[in-house]
């Protein structure tokens, strides 16, 4: 497995990999878990080689302390990627990605500033900018992203469409712990009581789905989510959106087509997100 820390290094490796066949890309911020490895496995199923990136992107963090505390486990991450048969890993530092004097950003002006984007202003601008840079540097055939961040996946798909990027975007289903909590690198920052209470994210979405399937309104589903999450003192619901799965327009009343429910829940030191798509 090639470990590349400069743009020149990864481009040299990509030249050889692309000559031999197709390449799938998995972009990460490290602290890898089974969810990331599901992305790697999906990419490996579709392509001759898989390339991964590990880069804790400073521009998508609104809180400097959140950036500072983000888990960094490079040695373990590399071992996991090597065992999975990844061909190359790109691990740049911030100066490699954001050179002095740079002034270009990428933003989906509507999608990045609604829903979870209101809870974390500038977050999706940072995501779109760094993903564009990584796509340009690596030039893979396809890239794989988890469906847990429902809005992020939509932002990236819209960005690729609007900018005519020659890359295919694949969404991969959320991987969960045994108790339903969506796997996230941030989960390790939960203290014991918070980790126990964090089960309410998935539970609240499951209850809401059951109500929608019974023919209840989205308002009733939303109220049930608020009730389930408010039952736990260690966390607070800071974002709840129920939208048309295709257009991301808000939905009211009894839904008539597929909807997406997205929630953001704040614990003492970390915010967790989850989502559920419900077909009608």
C-alpha positions as CSV (number, residue, x, y, z in Angstrom):
1,X,0.0,0.0,0.0
2,X,1.4,3.4,-1.0
3,X,1.3,6.1,1.6
4,X,1.5,9.5,0.0
5,X,1.8,12.8,1.8
6,X,2.2,15.2,-1.1
7,X,0.1,15.9,-4.2
8,X,3.0,14.9,-6.4
9,X,3.3,11.5,-4.8
10,X,-0.4,10.6,-5.0
11,X,-0.6,11.8,-8.6
12,X,2.4,9.6,-9.6
13,X,0.7,6.6,-7.9
14,X,-2.7,7.4,-9.6
15,X,-1.0,7.4,-13.0
16,X,0.0,3.8,-12.6
17,X,-3.3,2.7,-11.0
18,X,-5.5,4.4,-13.6
19,X,-3.4,2.7,-16.4
20,X,-4.2,-0.7,-14.9
21,X,-8.0,-0.2,-14.5
22,X,-10.7,1.8,-12.7
23,X,-10.2,3.4,-9.3
24,X,-12.7,4.0,-6.5
25,X,-12.1,6.8,-3.9
26,X,-13.0,6.9,-0.2
27,X,-12.4,10.3,1.5
28,X,-12.2,10.2,5.3
29,X,-11.0,12.3,8.2
30,X,-9.4,9.2,9.8
31,X,-10.5,7.5,13.1
32,X,-11.8,4.8,10.9
33,X,-14.5,2.3,11.9
34,X,-16.7,-0.3,10.3
35,X,-18.7,2.4,8.5
36,X,-15.7,3.6,6.7
37,X,-14.7,0.1,5.8
38,X,-18.1,-0.5,4.3
39,X,-17.3,2.3,1.9
40,X,-14.0,0.7,1.1
41,X,-15.6,-2.7,0.5
42,X,-18.2,-1.1,-1.8
43,X,-15.5,0.6,-3.8
44,X,-13.5,-2.6,-4.0
45,X,-16.5,-4.5,-5.4
46,X,-16.8,-2.0,-8.2
47,X,-13.2,-1.1,-9.1
48,X,-9.8,-2.6,-9.8
49,X,-8.2,-0.4,-7.1
50,X,-9.3,1.6,-4.1
51,X,-7.6,4.9,-2.9
52,X,-8.4,6.4,0.5
53,X,-7.7,9.8,1.9
54,X,-7.1,10.8,5.6
55,X,-7.4,14.5,6.1
56,X,-9.0,16.3,9.1
57,X,-10.3,19.3,7.1
58,X,-10.1,22.5,9.1
59,X,-12.5,24.5,7.0
60,X,-15.6,22.3,7.9
61,X,-15.2,22.9,11.7
62,X,-17.0,25.9,13.1
63,X,-15.5,25.3,16.6
64,X,-11.7,25.4,17.0
65,X,-11.9,23.1,20.0
66,X,-13.9,20.5,18.0
67,X,-11.1,20.5,15.4
68,X,-8.5,20.2,18.1
69,X,-10.3,17.3,19.8
70,X,-11.2,15.3,16.7
71,X,-9.6,11.8,17.1
72,X,-6.5,11.1,15.2
73,X,-5.5,7.4,14.9
74,X,-3.3,7.3,11.9
75,X,-1.4,4.1,12.7
76,X,-4.6,2.1,13.4
77,X,-6.2,3.6,10.3
78,X,-3.4,2.6,8.0
79,X,-3.5,-1.0,9.4
80,X,-7.2,-1.3,8.7
81,X,-6.8,0.1,5.1
82,X,-3.9,-2.2,4.4
83,X,-5.8,-5.2,5.6
84,X,-8.7,-4.2,3.3
85,X,-6.4,-4.2,0.3
86,X,-6.4,-0.4,-0.3
87,X,-3.9,0.4,-3.0
88,X,-2.9,3.9,-1.8
89,X,-3.6,6.4,1.0
90,X,-3.3,10.2,0.6
91,X,-2.4,11.8,4.0
92,X,-1.7,15.5,3.3
93,X,-1.2,18.2,5.9
94,X,-3.3,21.4,5.8
95,X,-0.6,23.4,4.0
96,X,-0.6,20.9,1.1
97,X,-4.4,21.3,0.6
98,X,-4.7,25.0,1.4
99,X,-1.6,26.8,0.1
100,X,-0.7,30.3,1.3
101,X,-2.8,33.0,-0.3
102,X,-5.5,30.7,-1.6
103,X,-8.9,32.4,-2.0
104,X,-11.1,29.9,-3.9
105,X,-14.1,28.2,-2.3
106,X,-16.8,25.9,-3.6
107,X,-20.4,26.1,-2.3
108,X,-23.8,24.8,-3.2
109,X,-25.5,28.1,-2.3
110,X,-28.9,26.7,-1.4
111,X,-28.3,23.2,-0.2
112,X,-25.3,24.2,1.9
113,X,-27.2,26.8,3.9
114,X,-30.5,25.0,4.8
115,X,-31.4,22.3,7.4
116,X,-28.2,21.1,9.1
117,X,-26.3,23.9,7.3
118,X,-28.2,26.3,9.5
119,X,-27.0,24.5,12.6
120,X,-23.4,24.5,11.4
121,X,-22.9,27.6,9.2
122,X,-20.1,27.1,6.7
123,X,-19.8,23.4,7.3
124,X,-20.9,22.3,3.8
125,X,-18.9,25.0,2.2
126,X,-15.8,23.5,3.8
127,X,-16.9,20.0,2.7
128,X,-17.6,21.0,-0.9
129,X,-14.3,22.8,-1.1
130,X,-12.1,20.0,0.2
131,X,-13.9,17.3,-1.7
132,X,-13.4,19.3,-4.9
133,X,-9.7,19.6,-4.2
134,X,-9.4,15.8,-3.5
135,X,-11.4,14.9,-6.6
136,X,-9.1,17.2,-8.7
137,X,-5.9,15.8,-7.1
138,X,-6.8,12.1,-7.3
139,X,-9.1,11.9,-10.4
140,X,-10.7,8.6,-9.5
141,X,-13.6,7.1,-11.5
142,X,-16.0,7.1,-8.6
143,X,-16.3,8.1,-4.9
144,X,-18.2,6.5,-2.0
145,X,-19.9,8.4,0.8
146,X,-22.1,7.2,3.7
147,X,-25.8,7.9,3.7
148,X,-25.7,8.9,7.4
149,X,-25.0,12.5,6.4
150,X,-28.0,12.7,4.1
151,X,-27.5,16.4,3.3
152,X,-23.8,16.0,2.7
153,X,-24.4,13.4,0.1
154,X,-26.9,15.6,-1.6
155,X,-24.5,18.6,-1.5
156,X,-21.7,16.5,-3.2
157,X,-24.0,15.1,-5.8
158,X,-25.3,18.5,-6.7
159,X,-21.8,19.9,-6.8
160,X,-20.6,17.2,-9.1
161,X,-23.6,17.7,-11.4
162,X,-23.3,21.5,-11.5
163,X,-19.6,21.6,-12.1
164,X,-19.7,18.7,-14.6
165,X,-17.1,16.7,-12.7
166,X,-16.2,13.4,-14.4
167,X,-16.8,11.2,-11.3
168,X,-19.7,9.0,-10.2
169,X,-21.0,9.4,-6.6
170,X,-22.2,6.4,-4.7
171,X,-24.1,6.4,-1.4
172,X,-23.6,3.5,1.0
173,X,-26.1,2.6,3.7
174,X,-25.4,3.6,7.3
175,X,-23.5,1.1,9.4
176,X,-24.8,0.9,13.0
177,X,-23.7,-0.4,16.4
178,X,-25.7,-3.2,17.9
179,X,-28.0,-0.7,19.7
180,X,-28.7,1.2,16.6
181,X,-26.3,4.2,17.0
182,X,-24.9,5.2,13.7
183,X,-21.1,4.6,13.6
184,X,-19.2,7.8,13.8
185,X,-15.6,8.8,14.6
186,X,-17.2,11.2,17.1
187,X,-18.8,8.5,19.2
188,X,-15.6,7.9,21.1
189,X,-15.9,11.3,22.6
190,X,-19.1,10.4,24.4
191,X,-18.8,9.8,28.1
192,X,-20.5,6.6,29.4
193,X,-23.9,8.1,30.2
194,X,-24.0,10.0,26.9
195,X,-23.1,6.8,25.0
196,X,-26.0,5.0,26.6
197,X,-28.4,7.9,25.9
198,X,-27.2,8.2,22.3
199,X,-29.4,5.3,21.4
200,X,-32.3,7.7,21.3
201,X,-31.2,9.1,17.9
202,X,-32.0,5.8,16.1
203,X,-34.9,5.1,18.4
204,X,-36.6,8.4,17.7
205,X,-36.3,7.9,14.0
206,X,-37.7,4.4,14.2
207,X,-40.7,5.6,16.2
208,X,-41.3,8.4,13.6
209,X,-41.1,5.9,10.7
210,X,-43.7,3.7,12.4
211,X,-46.1,6.7,12.7
212,X,-45.6,7.7,9.1
213,X,-46.2,4.1,8.0
214,X,-49.5,4.2,10.0
215,X,-50.6,7.3,8.0
216,X,-49.8,9.9,10.6
217,X,-48.6,13.4,9.7
218,X,-45.0,14.6,9.6
219,X,-46.0,17.0,12.4
220,X,-46.9,14.1,14.6
221,X,-43.7,12.3,13.6
222,X,-41.7,15.4,14.5
223,X,-43.4,15.7,17.9
224,X,-42.6,12.0,18.6
225,X,-38.9,12.6,17.9
226,X,-38.8,15.7,20.2
227,X,-40.5,13.6,22.9
228,X,-38.1,10.7,22.7
229,X,-35.0,12.8,22.6
230,X,-36.1,15.2,25.4
231,X,-36.5,12.1,27.7
232,X,-32.7,12.1,28.0
233,X,-31.0,14.8,30.0
234,X,-27.5,14.4,28.5
235,X,-28.5,15.6,25.0
236,X,-30.5,18.3,23.2
237,X,-32.2,18.2,19.9
238,X,-30.8,21.1,17.9
239,X,-31.9,20.2,14.4
240,X,-35.0,18.4,13.0
241,X,-36.0,18.5,9.3
242,X,-38.5,16.4,7.4
243,X,-38.1,17.0,3.7
244,X,-38.9,15.6,0.2
245,X,-36.2,13.1,-0.4
246,X,-35.6,14.4,-4.0
247,X,-36.0,18.1,-3.7
248,X,-35.2,18.7,0.0
249,X,-38.3,20.9,0.2
250,X,-40.1,20.9,3.6
251,X,-43.0,18.4,3.9
252,X,-46.2,19.0,5.8
253,X,-49.3,16.8,6.6
254,X,-49.5,13.2,5.5
255,X,-46.6,12.6,3.0
256,X,-47.4,11.2,-0.4
257,X,-43.9,10.2,-1.5
258,X,-40.5,9.4,-0.1
259,X,-39.3,11.7,2.6
260,X,-36.0,12.1,4.5
261,X,-35.9,12.8,8.2
262,X,-32.6,14.4,9.5
263,X,-31.8,15.1,13.1
264,X,-28.9,16.8,14.9
265,X,-28.4,16.1,18.6
266,X,-25.9,18.0,20.8
267,X,-24.1,16.3,23.7
268,X,-21.7,18.1,26.0
269,X,-18.7,18.0,23.7
270,X,-20.0,16.6,20.4
271,X,-22.9,16.9,18.0
272,X,-24.2,13.7,16.4
273,X,-26.4,13.4,13.4
274,X,-28.6,10.7,12.0
275,X,-31.2,10.2,9.2
276,X,-33.8,8.0,7.9
277,X,-35.4,7.8,4.4
278,X,-39.0,6.6,4.4
279,X,-40.6,5.3,1.3
280,X,-44.3,5.9,1.1
